[in-house]
Amino acid sequence: MIEISNISSGYEGKRVLRNFSVTFEKSAFCAVMGPNGSGKSTLLRSIAGLQLLEEGDIRIDGLSLSQYKPLELARKIAFVPQREDVVFDFSVFEVVMMGRNPYQNRWEFSTPEDEKLVERVLEMTNLKHLKDRMLGQLSGGELRRAMIARAIAQQTPIIMLDEPLANLDVVHQFEIMDILAELNQRQQVTIIIVLHDFPYALQYAQEVLLMKEGEIQHFGPTSEVLTPENVQNCFGLGSRYEYSSDGIVRKRG
């Protein structure tokens, strides 16, 4: 369970989240949606302990973030950021193996069990044929899948992903969403995912957190949140566009 109580957070002197409170139950599959600049990334970074809080508290399974040591938190939450800069040129296999770091001592090498797990994750994410490819040789979509595979290999009860479908073609988008749905359903992994695509949210997410200007507009079951009225108001579609119940935004006329 993730309990967020009255948090305020931001950057460069700008407050993005204001008195923000929400609870994600264990095994939730929640899509976080809203216009650009609404605080979606700041929310995920705050939960992951990467964003300092100005006020409030975040508790994971009853413990405040401040009570977790870094390795303990890394065994609780895997986070795939919106963008990841490649500083060192590792192979895909090596990057996915980094997901096992929270379970290894400082001088400990990967075990045969770690290697078997990484091989399974590479196959699951359709990356096995690229496992020896260096990151600098990957397309944007391939790099994205490698980072998602690393998070899966981390084997945490919570996985958070910030726009994971960016740069992926439609086939790989469905593959990633299917993998996350299976982890959620079979292993009860809590999934919190920032999405911009309404059809994917309608098809996969059990609930939606709709945000605007750092505040919650609506939170609840997907079908109850993603109504034409709610989407029109939150995204300011105006009279030129309309949102239909199938998740498609169309220009009127």
C-alpha positions as CSV (number, residue, x, y, z in Angstrom):
1,M,0.0,0.0,0.0
2,I,1.1,3.5,-0.8
3,E,-0.3,6.2,1.4
4,I,0.3,9.8,0.3
5,S,-0.7,12.4,2.9
6,N,-0.8,16.2,2.2
7,I,2.4,16.3,0.2
8,S,3.7,19.5,-1.5
9,S,6.6,19.1,-3.8
10,G,8.3,20.9,-6.7
11,Y,11.6,22.1,-8.2
12,E,13.4,25.3,-9.1
13,G,11.3,27.3,-6.6
14,K,8.1,26.2,-8.3
15,R,5.5,24.2,-6.3
16,V,4.1,21.5,-8.5
17,L,2.1,19.3,-6.1
18,R,0.0,21.1,-3.4
19,N,-1.5,19.4,-0.4
20,F,-1.8,16.2,-2.4
21,S,-3.3,13.1,-0.8
22,V,-4.1,9.7,-2.4
23,T,-3.8,6.0,-1.5
24,F,-2.9,3.2,-3.9
25,E,-4.0,-0.1,-2.6
26,K,-1.9,-3.2,-2.9
27,S,-2.1,-4.9,-6.3
28,A,-3.6,-1.7,-7.9
29,F,-3.2,-1.1,-11.6
30,C,-3.5,2.7,-11.9
31,A,-3.0,5.0,-14.9
32,V,-2.0,8.5,-14.0
33,M,-3.2,10.9,-16.6
34,G,-3.5,14.7,-17.2
35,P,-2.3,17.6,-19.3
36,N,1.4,18.3,-19.6
37,G,2.7,20.0,-16.5
38,S,0.0,18.6,-14.2
39,G,2.6,17.0,-11.8
40,K,2.4,13.4,-13.0
41,S,6.2,12.9,-13.1
42,T,6.7,14.8,-9.9
43,L,4.3,12.5,-8.2
44,L,6.1,9.3,-9.3
45,R,9.5,10.8,-8.4
46,S,8.2,11.7,-5.0
47,I,7.0,8.2,-4.3
48,A,10.3,6.8,-5.5
49,G,12.2,9.0,-3.0
50,L,13.9,11.0,-5.8
51,Q,12.0,14.2,-5.2
52,L,12.3,16.0,-1.8
53,L,9.0,16.8,-0.1
54,E,8.3,20.3,1.1
55,E,5.4,19.1,3.3
56,G,3.5,15.9,4.0
57,D,4.5,12.3,4.1
58,I,4.6,9.2,1.9
59,R,4.3,5.7,3.5
60,I,5.0,2.4,1.9
61,D,3.4,-0.5,3.7
62,G,3.0,1.6,6.8
63,L,6.6,3.0,6.9
64,S,7.6,6.5,5.9
65,L,10.0,6.8,3.1
66,S,12.6,8.3,5.5
67,Q,12.5,5.0,7.4
68,Y,13.8,3.0,4.4
69,K,17.4,2.6,3.6
70,P,18.2,3.0,-0.1
71,L,18.6,-0.7,-0.7
72,E,15.4,-1.5,1.2
73,L,13.5,1.0,-0.9
74,A,15.0,-0.4,-4.1
75,R,13.5,-3.8,-3.1
76,K,10.1,-2.2,-2.8
77,I,9.9,0.1,-5.8
78,A,11.2,-0.1,-9.4
79,F,10.9,3.1,-11.3
80,V,11.2,3.7,-15.1
81,P,11.7,7.4,-15.6
82,Q,10.4,9.3,-18.6
83,R,13.9,9.8,-20.0
84,E,17.2,8.1,-19.1
85,D,20.4,9.5,-20.3
86,V,23.0,6.9,-21.3
87,V,26.3,7.9,-19.6
88,F,28.1,4.6,-19.9
89,D,27.7,2.2,-22.8
90,F,26.7,-1.2,-21.3
91,S,25.2,-4.1,-23.1
92,V,21.4,-4.8,-22.8
93,F,22.2,-7.9,-20.7
94,E,24.3,-5.8,-18.3
95,V,21.6,-3.2,-18.0
96,V,18.9,-5.7,-17.2
97,M,21.2,-7.4,-14.7
98,M,21.5,-4.1,-12.9
99,G,17.9,-4.8,-11.7
100,R,19.4,-7.4,-9.4
101,N,21.8,-5.0,-7.7
102,P,19.5,-4.4,-4.6
103,Y,19.9,-8.1,-3.8
104,Q,23.7,-8.3,-4.1
105,N,26.5,-7.2,-1.7
106,R,28.9,-4.5,-2.9
107,W,31.5,-7.0,-4.1
108,E,29.2,-9.8,-5.0
109,F,28.9,-11.0,-8.6
110,S,25.6,-12.2,-10.2
111,T,24.6,-15.7,-9.3
112,P,23.4,-18.4,-11.8
113,E,19.9,-17.7,-10.5
114,D,20.3,-14.0,-11.4
115,E,21.4,-14.9,-14.9
116,K,18.5,-17.3,-15.4
117,L,16.1,-14.6,-14.3
118,V,17.6,-12.0,-16.6
119,E,17.4,-14.4,-19.5
120,R,13.7,-15.0,-18.8
121,V,13.0,-11.2,-18.6
122,L,14.9,-10.6,-21.9
123,E,12.7,-13.3,-23.5
124,M,9.6,-11.8,-21.9
125,T,10.3,-8.3,-23.3
126,N,11.4,-9.6,-26.7
127,L,15.0,-8.4,-26.2
128,K,16.9,-11.7,-26.2
129,H,18.2,-11.1,-29.7
130,L,19.6,-7.8,-28.6
131,K,21.2,-8.9,-25.3
132,D,24.8,-8.3,-26.5
133,R,24.0,-5.0,-28.2
134,M,25.4,-1.9,-26.6
135,L,23.0,0.8,-25.5
136,G,24.5,3.3,-27.9
137,Q,23.5,1.1,-30.7
138,L,19.8,0.8,-29.7
139,S,16.9,2.7,-31.2
140,G,14.8,4.9,-28.8
141,G,12.2,2.2,-28.5
142,E,14.7,-0.6,-27.9
143,L,16.4,1.5,-25.1
144,R,13.0,2.0,-23.6
145,R,12.3,-1.7,-23.5
146,A,15.7,-2.4,-21.9
147,M,14.9,0.0,-19.1
148,I,11.5,-1.6,-18.6
149,A,13.2,-5.0,-18.5
150,R,15.6,-3.8,-15.9
151,A,12.7,-2.7,-13.7
152,I,11.0,-6.1,-14.1
153,A,14.2,-7.9,-13.2
154,Q,14.3,-5.9,-10.0
155,Q,11.3,-8.1,-8.8
156,T,9.7,-5.4,-6.6
157,P,6.1,-5.4,-5.4
158,I,5.6,-1.9,-6.9
159,I,6.6,-0.9,-10.4
160,M,6.1,2.8,-11.5
161,L,6.6,3.8,-15.1
162,D,6.6,7.4,-16.5
163,E,5.3,7.3,-20.1
164,P,6.8,3.9,-20.9
165,L,5.1,3.6,-24.3
166,A,7.0,6.6,-25.7
167,N,9.1,5.8,-28.8
168,L,7.6,2.2,-29.0
169,D,5.7,1.0,-32.1
170,V,2.2,-0.2,-31.6
171,V,3.2,-3.9,-31.4
172,H,5.7,-3.3,-28.6
173,Q,3.2,-1.0,-26.8
174,F,0.8,-3.8,-26.5
175,E,3.6,-6.2,-25.5
176,I,4.6,-4.0,-22.6
177,M,1.1,-3.4,-21.5
178,D,0.4,-7.2,-21.6
179,I,3.5,-7.9,-19.6
180,L,2.5,-5.3,-16.9
181,A,-1.0,-6.7,-16.8
182,E,0.3,-10.2,-16.3
183,L,2.6,-9.1,-13.5
184,N,-0.3,-7.4,-11.9
185,Q,-2.7,-10.3,-12.2
186,R,-0.5,-13.2,-11.5
187,Q,2.0,-11.8,-9.1
188,Q,-0.1,-9.0,-7.6
189,V,2.5,-6.4,-8.5
190,T,1.2,-2.8,-8.0
191,I,1.5,-0.9,-11.3
192,I,1.4,2.9,-11.4
193,I,1.9,4.1,-14.9
194,V,1.7,7.6,-16.6
195,L,-0.2,7.3,-19.8
196,H,-1.4,9.7,-22.5
197,D,-3.3,7.1,-24.5
198,F,-6.9,6.8,-23.3
199,P,-7.6,3.5,-25.1
200,Y,-4.7,1.8,-23.3
201,A,-6.0,3.1,-20.0
202,L,-9.5,1.9,-20.7
203,Q,-8.3,-1.5,-21.7
204,Y,-5.7,-2.2,-19.0
205,A,-6.0,0.1,-16.0
206,Q,-8.3,-0.8,-13.1
207,E,-8.4,2.8,-11.9
208,V,-7.3,6.2,-13.1
209,L,-5.9,9.2,-11.3
210,L,-6.8,12.3,-13.3
211,M,-4.6,15.3,-12.5
212,K,-4.5,19.0,-13.4
213,E,-2.2,21.7,-12.1
214,G,-0.8,19.6,-9.3
215,E,-4.2,18.6,-7.9
216,I,-6.5,15.6,-8.2
217,Q,-9.4,16.1,-10.5
218,H,-10.8,12.6,-10.3
219,F,-9.7,9.2,-8.9
220,G,-11.5,5.9,-9.0
221,P,-12.5,3.1,-11.4
222,T,-11.4,3.7,-14.9
223,S,-14.9,3.7,-16.5
224,E,-16.1,6.2,-13.9
225,V,-13.2,8.6,-14.3
226,L,-12.7,8.6,-18.0
227,T,-16.1,10.0,-18.9
228,P,-16.5,12.5,-21.8
229,E,-17.3,15.3,-19.3
230,N,-14.3,14.6,-17.0
231,V,-11.9,14.4,-19.9
232,Q,-13.3,17.5,-21.6
233,N,-13.0,19.5,-18.4
234,C,-9.5,18.3,-17.4
235,F,-7.8,18.6,-20.8
236,G,-9.7,21.8,-21.8
237,L,-10.8,20.3,-25.1
238,G,-13.3,23.1,-25.6
239,S,-15.9,22.9,-28.4
240,R,-13.5,22.0,-31.2
241,Y,-12.9,18.4,-30.0
242,E,-14.9,15.7,-28.4
243,Y,-13.9,12.6,-26.4
244,S,-15.9,9.4,-26.9
245,S,-16.4,6.5,-24.6
246,D,-14.0,4.4,-26.7
247,G,-11.1,6.7,-25.6
248,I,-10.7,8.5,-28.9
249,V,-10.5,12.3,-29.2
250,R,-12.0,13.6,-32.4
251,K,-12.2,17.0,-34.0
252,R,-15.9,18.1,-34.3
253,G,-17.3,18.5,-37.7
